[in-house]
Amino acid sequence: MQSNQKTNPQRKLKVYGRTVGRGNHLKQIPEIRLLGYWLNQMGYKPGQTVNVCQQGKSLTITLISHA
């Protein structure tokens, strides 16, 4: 982990587009992917449940259950 990530753990992620629907009713919706060893280092494990809270243009992810 880089030293600046220990004091200010920020990640720059891309917002992808995902196509949903069928036939002539296809739509693009935004998708943000979170994956990496850094999640494990923060205490997130596969199978756990998180809460995603929207506040303005910010998202906060909070662990709510332990696997």
Secondary structure, DSSP 8 states (H G I E B T S, - for coil): --HHHHHS------EEEEEESSTT--EEEEEE---SHHHHHTT--TT-EEEEEEETTEEEEEEEE--
